[in-house]
Structure formats: structure tokens, C-alpha cells
Amino acid sequence: MENNPGNLLVSVIIPVFNGDPWLNKAIESVKAQTYENWELLIINDGSTDQSSEIAQTNEKSDKRIRVIDIEHSGLSIARNNGLKNATGVYIAFLDADDEWSPNKLKLQVDFLNNNPNILACATQFAIINETGEIIRPWSELEKNFPLTKITSLDLAGRNLVAGSGSSVMMAKGLVEKVGYFEPGMGHTEDLNYWYRASFFTPFIIIPEVCVYIRRHGGGMQANKKAAICGKIKFVALARKIAPKAHKKVLDQIDVKYRLRLAGYYWNERDLTRTLLELSKLIVLNPIYLLRKGAVLVLSESTRLIRNKT
């Protein structure tokens, strides 16, 4: 197909690590797109299940699909391999356990073509279970994603990009400005990247549900400590590029998640690490620490007393 302005190539990147229960559904949702000028890069991140075989079977049946095998390195590095091999004008990501509606790519390509000053967009989403049944429709989720135009200041507080990784489409030119995903972010690699990208463009949320995020026992939300540490690392990296207007928001986020980390260690009966995290908070916001820390100690003390009676 020719790359005329209305038919530009889209590079779709699916990183997969042991995702054989749902990988084929994700691939089929790409193949079902009404916008047909795409290439699909499946980055097999050292899977030990049937993911590689599923990917290769699809590669043999559709010349638009390419499989790239790498040693297990994590989500960010897998996505980066996709970015390095992408040839499209636009880039879209899809997690191996999620699915798209058939009009997703066309809707976003049309939007970006018609709004050349916008370099990134996302869509609304719904949450599905292991069998594909919608368990949380957009009507229940939209209160957590109230903005349709998201700026860097918005993203300094939290990830407001609806559907996040599986929802975003961006111009290849934006990737060339921002660079690659940061490894070792503990489930905040999306937020880190969107924040960096938002200094070049706002993110626009297209008001249509086109993404279905699957929740299951092996999902990325399973590791609570990793998620907390990832948010702390996000703040540390964001401070390096953040303007002064973002400082207060980043301080609040840092305090919030360091306190959660202290609470995690407290629940694990690790007093040394609990005190270490609380000591770091003293530098950031001692008044907040005294107020919230007292609540934490009181709550835990009450729980311990109840357990003894």
C-alpha cells in the first residue's frame, strides 16, 4: 500500500513474556483492524511457554507480522526493540493480554492526520476478565481519567492517559525526540515515557472505547512493592527535567509513595527499612510525616491489639 496522507503505515508493537493464554487474541484484534496499512512487531521477551510458537504461526500467515526474539529483559527493553525496528509513521503499543476494537487504528490515524500539531493520542477503555467479559465499563472508569487533554503538569501527579500502553498512538517523530523507555521502572514505565513526551505534545483522549484491558492473576499489577518503588523512581527521574511549577506535585507524590513503602516494610516487620524510609520523609515534609506517620502507627497498633484479643 502507498503511504499517502490518509494511509500512513502504523507500526504496532506487542511485547510478550509467557503470554500464551491471550497472545493470539491480541494478534487477532490487530488483524481485524479496518485500517489495514500496519506492520506488527511481536517482541518475544524470552518466553518459555508457547508464545514464540503462536507468534511464529501468525508471522507465517501474514507478511505484515514480524517476530523478534530477545533474551528476557523486561517490558521496557522489549518495547525499545520494537521502536528500533519500527518503520511506520505512527507507533502503537498493545500489551499481549489486551485487545482492540476493529476501528481503533483508523480512529487514531484520522485524528493525528487531521491535527498535525498533536503528536500523541489515546482512547477510552474498558476492563475485561480472563474470558473477555467486560467487568468494568468506561462509565465506571471515567472518573479516574477526567481529562481529554493531558499536559506534563497533569502527568507529574499520576498517569491520566486512559488505557495507557495499549491505548496510545504517537508519531514516529515524537519517539525520535523522546528516546526510549526507561528499564527497571516497576510498572511506571508508561508514566515515565508519557511525562517525557508531554513536554513536546499534549496527549488527547479520543472519546470512544477502543481498548480492552485484561485483568488476571498474572498481570503486571501483582507486585505491590515494585509498583511503589517504580513511582518513587519516576519522581527521581522526573525531577531532572521538571520545571519549578511541577516541584510541589512531585514532592507530594514522593512523600505519598515513600510513606507507602514505609508501611509496606512495617507490615513485613522490617523495622530498619521502615525507619530508613521515614527518615527520608523528614527531609521532604516533616509536618506531613508527623500527621500521616501517626495515623500509620495508630492503625497498626490497633490491629496488633485486636489480634491479641
Beta strands, then each sheet from edge to edge (+ up, - down):
strand 1: 10-16
strand 2: 38-45
strand 3: 65-70
strand 4: 90-93
strand 5: 99-100
strand 6: 120-128
strand 7: 134-136
strand 8: 149-150
strand 9: 169-171
strand 10: 203-214
sheet 1: 3+ 2+ 1+ 4+ 9- 6+ 7-
sheet 2: 3+ 2+ 1+ 4+ 9- 6+ 10+ 5-
sheet 3: 3+ 2+ 1+ 4+ 9- 6+ 10+ 8-
end
